[in-house]
């Protein structure tokens, strides 16, 4: 029933969106699909009503009771299907890296491909034990020092950004498949929920946001990129020779050395020329935060711990 209801929504959605611009043939095609789907739904409704009459051993048809029974069966089948998919450990269901696609993968193949990516020792290092609790304690000590000694955080900020040690868990790595590329690749995503540096990362992000306006290369969204391109004024005689090019860096974030990344972030965010004395303590605090966040970026995958 879930499939049929989805087909009704699917057909109806496309019928509403594209009926203005599509050809007459495609228009009639979607009408036929919609009618067939409605026919299937009516067949199921009648079958459900008959089943309701047989179960209750009653020759009378109560429309309200039959419809409620039909809805209960549909919802039950829906939940049952979702529960069975959730319990099926032989498959792994993840969203695609781009777009709205859902990728269903064989779990064994998914784990093998993920572990193969983690064999790159220039990017990942396997650890003997999880260090999440130690990292969380370091983050809390830094927050405490910034509040008590450096007077950079208020009491409210100190309490808000302090991590509760008993709630800390190891960060989890999962992979999203880049179905928009050929051949398909795996993009690593580390889930920091309840991780040792989650709150420290939030604080660091909020502090760096204050200085993003001074970064000339900053582009906040795709929409801003489109507006910039539309605002370009190109002389008519140069348009034929104009080439618009883009580039993509493979494994950008794992390829950035930590020290170089921290140095460049601070240089771009808080320039030292001209010097701003009031920003020096905050700059030092951000530097220590970035060191803890990057050094403590451990995660688990397939029961093994990596960094």
N, C-alpha and C positions, 0 to 999 in steps of 0.2 A: 504493500500500500504506500509505503514511503516513496518508492520509485515512481509510482503512478502520480502521486500528488506533486512530486518534483517536476514531472513532465508537464503537468498542467501549468505550473508556475513558469516553467521554462518556455513553453510554447506561448503562453500569454504575454510574457515579458518581451519576447522577440516580436510578437505581433504588435505590441504597443509602440515599440521603438522604431522599427524599420518599415512599417507599412506605408509611411508617407513617401519614402524614396525608393523602395524596391520595385522591381518589375511586376507585371500582372501575374506572371507564372509563379514567382516565389510567393507572392501574396496569397494565391490560391493554395499553394503547397502548405503554408502555415495554417490556413483555415482547415484543410483536410486533416493535418496532424492534430489540431486542436479538437476537431470533431471526434476523431478516433479516440483520443485520450479521454474526452468526456464520456464516450460510449463505454470505455473500460471502467471508468469510475462508477457509472450507473450500474453496470453489471455487478461490480463489487458491492455496491450499496444494496442491490436487490438480494444478492447472496447473503449479505449480513442480516438483512431483515428476515429472510427465510430461516437462517440459523437461529435468530432470536426467537422466532415463533416455535421452532422445534425444541430449543433448550427449555423454554418456559411452558411448553405443552399447552399453548393457548391458540385458539383459532382466530383471535382478534388481533388486529394490528394497531398498536398505539404508536402514532408517528413520533411523538416526543421520546418515548422509551427506545424506539428503534434507532433514532438518530443519535441518542446518547450512547447506546450500545455500539453503534458504528464508530463514533469518535473514540470511545474507550479502547476498542480493538485497534484502531489506527495508531493511537498514542502508545499503546502497549507494544505493538509491533515495531514502532519507531524506536522506543527505548531499548527493546530487546536487541534490535539490530546494532545500535550504538554500543551497548554493553558487550555484545559478542565481539565486535571489532576491537574494543578497548582491551579485552582479555586475550585476544589472539596475539601471542608473542612471536609468531612466525613472520609477521609483517610489521613494518615500521611506517607510520603515516606522518608526514611532515609537509608543511607548505613549501611551495617552490621559492627560490631565492627572489624572483621577480614575478609580478603579476598575481593572479588569484588562483593559480592552479594548485591542486593537491597531488603530492607524489606518494605513491604506495610502493614500498620497496621490500624486498626480501631481507629480513633482519640479519641473517648470516652474512649476506653480501654487503649490507650496510656497515656492519661492524668490521668486516675485512677491509673494505675500502677506507674506512675511517682510520683504522690502525696503520694502514699503509701510508696514509698521509702523515701520520705522527712519527713515522720512521725518519723523517727529515731532521737530522740532528743539528742542522744549521739554524733551525727554528724552534724545535721542541726538545726538551730534555725530560726523560722519565725519572721520577723520584721514588725513593724507597717508602716514603710515608707522606701522609697529608700534613701540611703545615698551616692549615687555615686558622687554628686557634692561636698560634704564635703571631700570625699576621694581624689578627683582630686585636690582640693585646698591644702590639706596636701602634696600631691606628688609634686606640684609646689613649695611649700614653701621649701621643702627639696632640690629640684634641685637648687633653688635660693641660699639657704644657702651654698650648696657645691661649688657654683661658687663664691659668693662674700666673704664669711668669711673663708671657708676652702681651697679655691683655688684648688679644686680637679677637676673642670670641666672648660673647655675653654668656650668662648662666643658661639662658634658654637655648642658645646655639650649642653650648657644650653638652647639655642634656639630650638635645635632639639628635646630634650627630655621634653620640657615644653608642657603640655597638654592644648589645647584650650578648655576652659570651655564650650563654646556654642556648641561644637561638641560632648560633653560627653553624652553617653546614658547608661542605665542600662545593665549590662551583662546578657546574656541569657543562660539558662540551657536547654540542650536537651539530649535525651537518645539514645544510640546505643545498639541494641540488640546483645548479644553474641550468634550468631547462631552456633558457633563452640563448644559450651558447651551444655551439657545435664544435667539438664533442662536449657532452655534459661534464661539469666539474663539481667539486664539493666545496662549499664555502663554510669555514668554521665559525660557529657562534658560541660564545661562552656565556652561559646564564649566571648572572651575579646575584640572583634573588637569594636573600639571606646569606650572602657570601661575606667574607671577612672585611672586604673593603667597599661594600655597597654604600654605606653612609658616608665614608670618607670620600668616595668618588663623587657623590652628590654635592658635598661641600666644595670640593675642588672645582667641579663644573660650575657651580654658582659664582665662585670667586673669579674664574677665568672669563665668565660671561661679561663682567664689568669692563674688560679690556678688548673684547672682540671688535668693537666699533673702530678701533685704531688699526686693525689689520686690513691692508688694502686689497688683499687677494680673497677676502672672505665673500662667499656666495651662500646665502642662507637657504636657498631652495631652488628647485627646477624652474619655478615661475619667475624668479628673479633673473635667472639665466635667459629665459625667453624674452623678458622685458629689455634686458641689456642688448640682446641681438637685434630686437626690433627698433631700438633707439639708435643703432649705428647708421650713420649717414655715409653712404658709399657713392662716389661720383659715377654717373652713368657709364662713362667710358672705361671704368675699372671693374665693373661688375662681372664681365666675362672672365676676367683673370683672377677673380676673388675665389679663394678656396677656404672653406670652413672645415677645420679638422679638429678631432678630439683624440685623446689618448687614454689608455687604461693601464694602470700599473698592476702587474700580477702580484698577489699577496702583499699588498702595500703595508698594512699595519704590522704583520709579523716581520717584515723586512727592515723596519726602522730600528737602529741601535738605540737602546734606552737612554744613554747619556746624551747622544746627539739629539734625540727627540725632546728630552727635557730642556736642554740648552736652547734649542730653537723655539720651543713653546714660550719659554720665559722671555727670550729676546723679542719675539713678536708681540707678546702680550704686554710686557712692561719694559719699554725701551729705557736704556740708561743714558741716553743722550737726547735732550737734556736730563740730568739726574732728577729724580723725584724722591727726596729723602723719606717722605711719609710712606712710600710704597715699598721700601727696602725690607722691612720686617714681613710684610705680606708676601713679597716675592720669595723670601727665604722659606716661609711657611708652605707656599705652593710647591716649591722645589722638594721639600721633604715629603709632602703628600704624594707627589708624582713618583718619588723613589719607592715609597711603600706600596703604592698601587701597582706599579709595574713589576717590582720584585716579588710581590705576593700574588701575582696572577697565575696561581695554580688551578688546576681543574682535573676532573676525573672523567674517564671515558672507558667503557667496557670493564669497569672494576679496577682500572689502573690509574695512577696519578701522574700527571705531566705538568710541565711548566713551560 
